[in-house]
Amino acid sequence: MTKLLEWVSVLSAIFAVWYSLVGGYVKHPLIEKNMNLVMISPLIFVILFGLYAVTVVLYRVFTFNNCEEAARELQDEIKEAKRDLREKGLEL
């Protein structure tokens, strides 16, 4: 199962439950008492998902590994390529 199919399945199940609560198909005093919260719950979930996404992105940015050795190796290869091009008559 692909990730997209997983997300669509979960969102469909959540939407079905929410729609049954809003449509009045499920009767319970607790649901009727908190109908305002049920109505704005999609907005709450979108805000919580946004906070989660920002947190994950910031965490991965702050814990990103620097590759000092690879950077030095790349700089050496650039210098070697420039030197090789100068030997062949190309001016940089």
C-alpha atoms as a printed R data frame, in Angstrom:
   type eleno elety resid chain resno       x      y       z
1  ATOM     1    CA   MET     A     1   0.000  0.000   0.000
2  ATOM     2    CA   THR     A     2   1.426  3.351  -0.974
3  ATOM     3    CA   LYS     A     3   1.678  6.241   1.440
4  ATOM     4    CA   LEU     A     4  -0.937  8.199  -0.507
5  ATOM     5    CA   LEU     A     5  -3.402  5.338  -0.237
6  ATOM     6    CA   GLU     A     6  -2.752  5.097   3.492
7  ATOM     7    CA   TRP     A     7  -3.421  8.829   3.969
8  ATOM     8    CA   VAL     A     8  -6.572  8.722   1.826
9  ATOM     9    CA   SER     A     9  -7.882  5.710   3.754
10 ATOM    10    CA   VAL     A    10  -7.304  7.301   7.157
11 ATOM    11    CA   LEU     A    11  -8.758 10.648   6.084
12 ATOM    12    CA   SER     A    12 -11.792  8.910   4.599
13 ATOM    13    CA   ALA     A    13 -12.420  7.020   7.830
14 ATOM    14    CA   ILE     A    14 -12.059 10.204   9.904
15 ATOM    15    CA   PHE     A    15 -14.365 12.101   7.536
16 ATOM    16    CA   ALA     A    16 -16.969  9.308   7.718
17 ATOM    17    CA   VAL     A    17 -16.989  9.426  11.520
18 ATOM    18    CA   TRP     A    18 -17.164 13.228  11.551
19 ATOM    19    CA   TYR     A    19 -19.979 13.272   8.989
20 ATOM    20    CA   SER     A    20 -21.996 10.723  10.961
21 ATOM    21    CA   LEU     A    21 -21.629 12.858  14.085
22 ATOM    22    CA   VAL     A    22 -22.565 16.104  12.325
23 ATOM    23    CA   GLY     A    23 -25.400 14.508  10.348
24 ATOM    24    CA   GLY     A    24 -27.044 13.213  13.497
25 ATOM    25    CA   TYR     A    25 -26.699  9.528  12.640
26 ATOM    26    CA   VAL     A    26 -25.109  8.868  16.027
27 ATOM    27    CA   LYS     A    27 -27.197  9.895  19.009
28 ATOM    28    CA   HIS     A    28 -25.497 10.352  22.360
29 ATOM    29    CA   PRO     A    29 -25.952 13.034  25.024
30 ATOM    30    CA   LEU     A    30 -22.213 13.716  25.155
31 ATOM    31    CA   ILE     A    31 -22.098 14.350  21.404
32 ATOM    32    CA   GLU     A    32 -25.141 16.617  21.501
33 ATOM    33    CA   LYS     A    33 -23.637 18.522  24.428
34 ATOM    34    CA   ASN     A    34 -20.343 19.124  22.588
35 ATOM    35    CA   MET     A    35 -21.657 19.675  19.045
36 ATOM    36    CA   ASN     A    36 -19.770 22.994  18.718
37 ATOM    37    CA   LEU     A    37 -16.489 21.173  19.317
38 ATOM    38    CA   VAL     A    38 -17.455 18.475  16.811
39 ATOM    39    CA   MET     A    39 -18.230 21.129  14.201
40 ATOM    40    CA   ILE     A    40 -14.837 22.858  14.470
41 ATOM    41    CA   SER     A    41 -12.799 19.673  14.955
42 ATOM    42    CA   PRO     A    42 -11.579 19.605  11.286
43 ATOM    43    CA   LEU     A    43 -10.118 23.080  11.771
44 ATOM    44    CA   ILE     A    44  -8.471 21.970  15.005
45 ATOM    45    CA   PHE     A    45  -6.973 18.923  13.276
46 ATOM    46    CA   VAL     A    46  -5.584 21.050  10.430
47 ATOM    47    CA   ILE     A    47  -3.955 23.428  12.926
48 ATOM    48    CA   LEU     A    48  -2.488 20.522  14.913
49 ATOM    49    CA   PHE     A    49  -1.160 18.919  11.729
50 ATOM    50    CA   GLY     A    50   0.457 22.225  10.754
51 ATOM    51    CA   LEU     A    51   2.147 22.486  14.152
52 ATOM    52    CA   TYR     A    52   3.363 18.901  13.841
53 ATOM    53    CA   ALA     A    53   4.749 19.554  10.340
54 ATOM    54    CA   VAL     A    54   6.576 22.717  11.446
55 ATOM    55    CA   THR     A    55   8.006 20.892  14.455
56 ATOM    56    CA   VAL     A    56   9.290 18.003  12.329
57 ATOM    57    CA   VAL     A    57  10.858 20.327   9.748
58 ATOM    58    CA   LEU     A    58  12.569 22.456  12.402
59 ATOM    59    CA   TYR     A    59  13.839 19.392  14.265
60 ATOM    60    CA   ARG     A    60  15.327 17.911  11.095
61 ATOM    61    CA   VAL     A    61  16.907 21.236  10.120
62 ATOM    62    CA   PHE     A    62  18.526 21.666  13.546
63 ATOM    63    CA   THR     A    63  19.808 18.070  13.654
64 ATOM    64    CA   PHE     A    64  21.123 18.073  10.060
65 ATOM    65    CA   ASN     A    65  24.620 16.621   9.906
66 ATOM    66    CA   ASN     A    66  27.403 18.714   8.401
67 ATOM    67    CA   CYS     A    67  29.765 16.810   6.154
68 ATOM    68    CA   GLU     A    68  33.038 18.666   6.660
69 ATOM    69    CA   GLU     A    69  35.087 15.897   5.094
70 ATOM    70    CA   ALA     A    70  32.905 15.756   1.972
71 ATOM    71    CA   ALA     A    71  33.013 19.564   1.652
72 ATOM    72    CA   ARG     A    72  36.831 19.548   1.762
73 ATOM    73    CA   GLU     A    73  36.946 16.757  -0.802
74 ATOM    74    CA   LEU     A    74  34.612 18.675  -3.099
75 ATOM    75    CA   GLN     A    75  36.717 21.854  -2.789
76 ATOM    76    CA   ASP     A    76  39.841 19.837  -3.660
77 ATOM    77    CA   GLU     A    77  38.106 18.407  -6.733
78 ATOM    78    CA   ILE     A    78  37.083 21.920  -7.829
79 ATOM    79    CA   LYS     A    79  40.667 23.150  -7.482
80 ATOM    80    CA   GLU     A    80  41.935 20.140  -9.426
81 ATOM    81    CA   ALA     A    81  39.392 20.731 -12.215
82 ATOM    82    CA   LYS     A    82  40.356 24.425 -12.457
83 ATOM    83    CA   ARG     A    83  44.026 23.497 -12.618
84 ATOM    84    CA   ASP     A    84  43.310 20.927 -15.332
85 ATOM    85    CA   LEU     A    85  41.319 23.439 -17.371
86 ATOM    86    CA   ARG     A    86  44.102 26.047 -17.078
87 ATOM    87    CA   GLU     A    87  46.612 23.484 -18.376
88 ATOM    88    CA   LYS     A    88  44.375 22.896 -21.380
89 ATOM    89    CA   GLY     A    89  44.277 26.643 -22.134
90 ATOM    90    CA   LEU     A    90  40.892 27.680 -20.722
91 ATOM    91    CA   GLU     A    91  40.991 30.889 -18.685
92 ATOM    92    CA   LEU     A    92  38.596 31.166 -15.746
